[in-house]
Amino acid sequence: MEIRNCSRCGRIYVYDGFKLCIDCRKEDEEDFQKVKDYLEDHPYSNVMKVSKATNVDSKKIIEFLKEGRLEIRSENNMFLKCERCGKPISQGRYCDKCKVEMERELKRAARVLRPVDKDKKPKEKIKVAYRHKKYNK
């Protein structure tokens, strides 16, 4: 059991794979629901308008966008940019082109770390069989 401090409120909690305690995660979920409900009634609203109407900090709304939980539908995106190339994106952290390139680079690096020797034959498998008592004489 690993104990950590919540990165937002500083409270001690049992680490469960998240950097936030359960109370802060609940608060985030409630804020997300407020934003989602507002956007269902007011689609195409900008971040500042949503923030003001829901009382949810604009930084948290941008974090929801980076997590891929929300999407920018406007052509004039000034908030969210690909963290690799700087191109405007509608959600997440990377544009589609950079995602493909990073995936290719990761696969290439994995092959370098774990080279496959195509000439090497796999080891023979040991064959095991059940021998009945009457044949064990």
C-alpha positions as CSV (number, residue, x, y, z in Angstrom):
1,M,0.0,0.0,0.0
2,E,1.5,3.3,-1.2
3,I,0.7,6.6,0.5
4,R,0.9,9.9,-1.4
5,N,-0.2,13.5,-1.2
6,C,-2.8,14.7,-3.5
7,S,-1.2,17.0,-6.1
8,R,-4.1,19.4,-5.8
9,C,-5.2,19.7,-2.2
10,G,-2.2,18.1,-0.5
11,R,-4.2,15.6,1.5
12,I,-2.7,12.2,2.2
13,Y,-4.4,9.3,0.3
14,V,-3.8,5.7,-0.6
15,Y,-2.3,5.8,-4.1
16,D,-4.6,4.1,-6.6
17,G,-2.9,5.1,-9.9
18,F,-4.2,8.7,-9.9
19,K,-2.4,11.8,-8.9
20,L,-5.5,13.2,-7.2
21,C,-7.3,12.0,-4.0
22,I,-10.8,10.6,-4.3
23,D,-12.4,13.9,-3.1
24,C,-10.6,16.0,-5.8
25,R,-11.5,13.4,-8.5
26,K,-15.2,13.6,-7.4
27,E,-15.0,17.4,-7.6
28,D,-13.5,17.1,-11.1
29,E,-16.3,14.8,-12.2
30,E,-18.9,17.2,-10.8
31,D,-17.3,20.1,-12.7
32,F,-17.1,18.0,-15.9
33,Q,-20.8,17.2,-15.6
34,K,-21.6,20.9,-15.2
35,V,-19.6,21.7,-18.3
36,K,-21.1,18.9,-20.3
37,D,-24.7,19.8,-19.3
38,Y,-24.0,23.5,-20.2
39,L,-22.6,22.5,-23.6
40,E,-25.6,20.3,-24.4
41,D,-27.8,23.4,-24.1
42,H,-25.3,25.9,-25.5
43,P,-23.1,24.2,-28.1
44,Y,-20.3,26.1,-29.7
45,S,-19.7,28.2,-26.6
46,N,-16.2,29.4,-26.0
47,V,-14.1,28.3,-23.0
48,M,-14.5,31.7,-21.2
49,K,-18.3,31.7,-21.6
50,V,-18.5,28.1,-20.3
51,S,-16.2,28.9,-17.4
52,K,-18.3,31.9,-16.4
53,A,-21.6,30.1,-16.8
54,T,-20.6,27.0,-14.9
55,N,-18.2,28.5,-12.4
56,V,-15.6,26.0,-13.5
57,D,-12.0,27.4,-13.9
58,S,-11.0,27.7,-17.6
59,K,-7.8,25.8,-16.8
60,K,-9.8,22.8,-15.7
61,I,-11.9,23.0,-18.9
62,I,-8.8,23.1,-21.0
63,E,-7.6,20.0,-19.0
64,F,-10.8,18.2,-20.0
65,L,-10.0,19.1,-23.6
66,K,-6.5,17.7,-23.3
67,E,-7.9,14.5,-21.7
68,G,-10.1,14.1,-24.7
69,R,-13.3,14.4,-22.7
70,L,-14.4,17.5,-24.6
71,E,-13.9,18.7,-28.1
72,I,-13.5,22.1,-29.7
73,R,-15.8,22.4,-32.7
74,S,-14.9,25.9,-33.7
75,E,-12.5,26.6,-36.6
76,N,-10.9,29.4,-34.5
77,N,-9.1,27.4,-31.9
78,M,-6.7,29.5,-29.9
79,F,-6.7,27.4,-26.8
80,L,-5.5,23.9,-27.7
81,K,-2.3,23.2,-29.7
82,C,-0.4,20.0,-30.4
83,E,2.3,19.7,-27.8
84,R,4.7,18.4,-30.4
85,C,4.3,20.7,-33.5
86,G,2.0,23.5,-32.2
87,K,-0.7,22.9,-34.8
88,P,-4.3,23.8,-33.5
89,I,-6.2,20.7,-32.4
90,S,-9.8,20.1,-31.2
91,Q,-9.0,17.6,-28.4
92,G,-6.2,15.7,-26.7
93,R,-2.6,16.6,-26.6
94,Y,-1.3,15.8,-30.1
95,C,-2.5,16.2,-33.7
96,D,-3.2,13.1,-35.8
97,K,0.0,13.5,-37.8
98,C,2.2,13.6,-34.7
99,K,0.3,10.7,-33.1
100,V,1.1,8.5,-36.2
101,E,4.8,9.7,-36.2
102,M,5.2,9.0,-32.5
103,E,3.6,5.6,-32.8
104,R,6.0,4.8,-35.7
105,E,9.0,6.0,-33.7
106,L,7.9,4.0,-30.6
107,K,7.6,0.8,-32.7
108,R,11.0,1.4,-34.3
109,A,12.6,2.0,-30.8
110,A,10.9,-1.2,-29.5
111,R,12.4,-3.2,-32.4
112,V,15.9,-1.8,-31.7
113,L,15.6,-2.7,-28.0
114,R,14.3,-6.2,-28.8
115,P,15.8,-7.3,-32.1
116,V,14.3,-10.3,-33.8
117,D,16.8,-12.7,-35.3
118,K,14.9,-14.2,-38.3
119,D,17.7,-16.8,-39.0
120,K,17.5,-18.2,-35.5
121,K,15.1,-21.2,-35.2
122,P,12.8,-21.5,-32.2
123,K,13.8,-24.0,-29.6
124,E,12.1,-27.4,-30.0
125,K,9.2,-27.8,-27.7
126,I,9.4,-30.7,-25.2
127,K,6.6,-33.1,-25.9
128,V,4.9,-34.6,-22.9
129,A,2.5,-37.5,-22.9
130,Y,0.5,-39.4,-20.3
131,R,1.7,-42.9,-19.7
132,H,-0.9,-45.3,-18.4
133,K,0.2,-47.7,-15.5
134,K,-0.1,-50.8,-17.6
135,Y,2.5,-49.4,-20.0
136,N,5.1,-48.5,-17.3
137,K,6.3,-52.1,-16.8
